[in-house]
């Protein structure tokens, strides 16, 4: 795929003005949304935010709101896939979120694909590759994580993987500020898990990037996934901009 140029890449540059969101996945839907008891993301406009998507959890400790691609549209075998988002929360206490590639549109486990309590990981998805943030963790910071075929990349957040920490020290969301996140995966050929690049940039322009060789199968179908879950008894307002993605055209 070297030097394949713009014709070798499919890109979705999101346009909230024409995007179709629905709690029911189907033909013609751009983003499949869901919520347990709160409000699913919808198109919104607000001073200081411009056009965006807005949703909310309810005031329940397990209320979850999700935004996903309408289908399982990615596999590592395409060569290169990436997704990005700007996420803003009105408060960053008693909350958790996942962003990345997931094996289930609007995760049917009725909880986040991945959770972190103390230093212990719990994966509810069979396959997930992306960011996890959880205020139930000892460190309220972004962590990189993946699970493949129900096998976690690590048992605890202190475990080194590829000789590196999964924790993005110092990188965390700030209330009412945009947090940029990007997850990429690249194919490493037959018999190898995909390579993953995790990039986060906070509202001050500070960035952290980590790269791992993962165990995620190159032929596993995955979707664009963003999920936010309430961890307390106060509703969380969720704002989303630029849920973009790109995918290489294999064999160019």
C-alpha positions in Angstrom: 0.0 0.0 0.0 3.0 2.3 -0.2 2.4 5.7 -1.9 -1.2 4.8 -2.6 -2.4 8.4 -2.4 -5.9 9.7 -1.7 -7.6 7.1 -3.9 -6.4 4.3 -1.6 -8.3 5.7 1.4 -12.0 5.9 2.3 -12.6 8.9 4.7 -15.7 9.8 6.7 -15.5 13.5 7.6 -18.6 13.9 9.7 -21.2 16.6 8.8 -23.8 17.0 11.6 -25.9 19.1 9.2 -26.8 16.0 7.2 -25.9 13.1 9.4 -28.7 10.7 10.4 -28.7 9.4 14.0 -31.1 6.7 15.2 -31.6 4.4 18.2 -32.4 1.7 15.6 -29.6 0.6 13.3 -30.6 0.3 9.7 -30.0 1.4 6.1 -29.2 5.1 5.7 -28.2 5.6 9.4 -24.8 7.2 10.0 -24.6 6.8 13.7 -26.4 4.2 15.8 -27.1 5.6 19.2 -28.5 4.2 22.5 -29.1 5.0 26.1 -30.3 3.1 29.1 -32.4 5.8 30.7 -30.9 9.1 29.6 -30.8 10.9 26.3 -29.3 9.5 23.1 -27.0 11.9 21.2 -28.8 14.2 18.8 -27.8 17.2 16.7 -27.4 20.4 18.7 -26.1 23.9 18.5 -24.8 25.9 21.4 -22.8 29.1 21.9 -19.1 28.2 22.2 -19.7 24.7 20.9 -21.1 25.3 17.4 -22.9 22.4 15.8 -22.3 19.1 17.6 -24.0 16.1 19.1 -25.4 16.3 22.6 -26.6 13.5 24.8 -26.9 12.7 28.5 -26.9 9.8 31.0 -29.6 9.8 33.6 -28.9 10.2 37.4 -28.3 6.5 37.7 -25.0 4.7 38.6 -25.2 2.5 35.6 -26.8 4.7 33.0 -25.0 4.6 29.7 -25.1 6.6 26.4 -23.5 5.4 23.2 -22.6 6.6 19.7 -21.5 3.9 17.2 -21.0 3.4 13.5 -24.1 1.7 12.0 -22.3 -1.6 11.3 -19.1 -3.5 11.9 -17.2 -1.7 9.2 -13.5 -2.2 10.2 -11.0 -5.0 10.2 -7.3 -4.8 10.6 -6.8 -6.7 7.4 -7.7 -3.5 5.4 -4.2 -2.3 6.3 -5.0 0.9 8.1 -8.0 2.1 10.0 -8.4 5.1 12.3 -11.0 7.0 14.2 -11.1 10.2 16.1 -13.4 12.3 18.3 -13.7 15.4 20.3 -15.4 14.6 23.6 -16.6 17.0 26.3 -18.3 16.2 29.6 -19.9 18.8 31.9 -18.4 17.1 34.9 -15.6 14.5 35.1 -16.3 13.0 38.5 -18.2 9.7 38.9 -18.0 8.9 35.2 -16.4 6.4 32.8 -16.1 6.2 29.0 -14.6 4.0 26.3 -13.6 5.1 22.8 -12.2 2.9 20.1 -12.9 -0.2 18.0 -15.6 -2.6 19.4 -17.0 -5.9 18.2 -20.6 -4.9 19.0 -22.7 -1.9 17.8 -24.3 -0.4 20.9 -22.7 -3.0 23.2 -25.2 -5.6 24.2 -23.5 -6.2 27.5 -25.5 -3.2 28.7 -22.3 -1.8 30.2 -19.0 -0.4 28.8 -16.9 -2.8 26.8 -14.0 -2.2 29.3 -14.0 -1.1 32.9 -11.2 -0.3 35.4 -11.8 -0.5 39.1 -8.9 0.2 41.4 -6.2 -1.4 39.3 -8.2 -4.3 38.0 -9.5 -4.6 34.4 -12.9 -6.1 33.6 -13.7 -6.6 29.9 -17.3 -7.1 29.0 -16.7 -7.2 25.2 -15.0 -10.2 23.5 -12.9 -7.8 21.4 -12.2 -4.1 22.0 -9.3 -1.8 21.2 -9.2 1.7 22.5 -9.2 4.2 25.4 -10.7 3.6 28.8 -11.3 6.2 31.4 -12.9 5.3 34.7 -13.1 7.3 38.0 -13.5 4.0 39.8 -9.8 3.5 38.9 -6.9 4.4 41.3 -5.7 6.9 38.6 -8.3 9.0 36.9 -6.4 9.2 33.6 -6.8 7.7 30.1 -5.6 4.2 29.7 -4.9 2.2 26.5 -6.5 -1.3 26.5 -7.5 -4.2 24.3 -9.1 -7.5 24.6 -9.2 -10.2 22.0 -11.4 -13.3 22.0 -12.1 -12.6 25.7 -8.4 -12.5 26.6 -7.3 -9.2 28.2 -4.0 -7.6 27.3 -3.4 -7.1 31.0 -4.9 -8.1 34.4 -4.1 -4.8 36.1 -3.4 -1.2 35.1 0.1 -1.6 36.5 1.0 -4.4 34.1 3.6 -3.4 31.5 2.7 -4.5 27.9 5.3 -4.4 25.2 7.5 -3.0 28.0 5.3 0.0 28.3 2.6 1.3 30.7 -1.0 1.3 29.5 -1.6 4.4 31.5 -1.3 7.9 29.9 0.1 9.7 32.9 -1.3 13.2 33.3 -3.8 12.8 30.4 -7.4 13.1 31.5 -10.6 15.0 30.6 -11.3 18.4 32.1 -14.9 19.5 32.8 -16.4 21.6 30.0 -13.3 21.3 27.8 -12.7 19.3 24.6 -10.6 16.2 24.7 -9.3 14.9 21.4 -8.8 11.1 21.1 -7.6 9.1 18.1 -7.1 5.3 17.8 -5.4 3.7 14.8 -4.8 0.1 13.8 -2.4 -1.2 11.2 -2.1 -4.7 9.8 1.0 -6.7 10.6 0.3 -9.6 8.3 -1.0 -13.1 8.7 -0.8 -14.6 12.1 -0.1 -11.3 13.9 -2.3 -9.0 15.9 -2.8 -5.5 14.7 -0.5 -2.6 15.7 -2.4 0.1 17.6 -1.5 3.8 18.0 -3.3 5.8 20.7 -3.2 9.6 20.6 -4.8 12.0 23.1 -4.6 15.8 23.2 -6.1 17.9 26.0 -7.5 21.5 25.8 -4.1 22.9 26.6 -2.5 21.3 23.6 -0.6 18.7 25.6 -0.5 15.4 23.8 0.4 11.8 24.7 0.9 9.0 22.1 1.5 5.3 22.7 2.0 2.5 20.2 1.5 -1.2 20.9 1.6 -4.5 19.1 -1.7 -6.0 20.1 -3.3 -9.4 20.0 -6.4 -8.2 18.2 -7.1 -10.5 15.2 -6.7 -8.9 11.8 -10.0 -10.4 10.6 -12.3 -9.4 13.5 -15.1 -7.1 12.4 -15.3 -4.0 14.5 -17.3 -0.7 14.7 -16.6 2.9 15.7 -17.5 3.0 19.4 -18.0 5.8 22.0 -19.8 5.0 25.3 -20.2 7.1 28.4 -21.5 5.6 31.7 -22.6 7.4 34.9 -20.7 6.3 38.0 -22.8 8.2 40.5 -26.2 9.6 41.0 -25.9 12.8 39.0 -26.6 12.9 35.2 -23.7 13.6 32.9 -24.1 15.8 29.9 -22.1 14.6 26.8 -21.0 16.7 23.9 -19.4 15.2 20.7 -17.7 16.8 17.7 -15.8 15.4 14.7 -16.5 11.6 15.0 -14.4 11.0 11.9 -12.9 7.8 10.6 -10.8 6.5 7.7 -10.0 3.1 6.2 -7.5 2.0 3.6 -8.6 0.2 0.5 -6.8 -3.1 0.6 -4.6 -4.3 -2.2 -4.2 -0.9 -3.8 
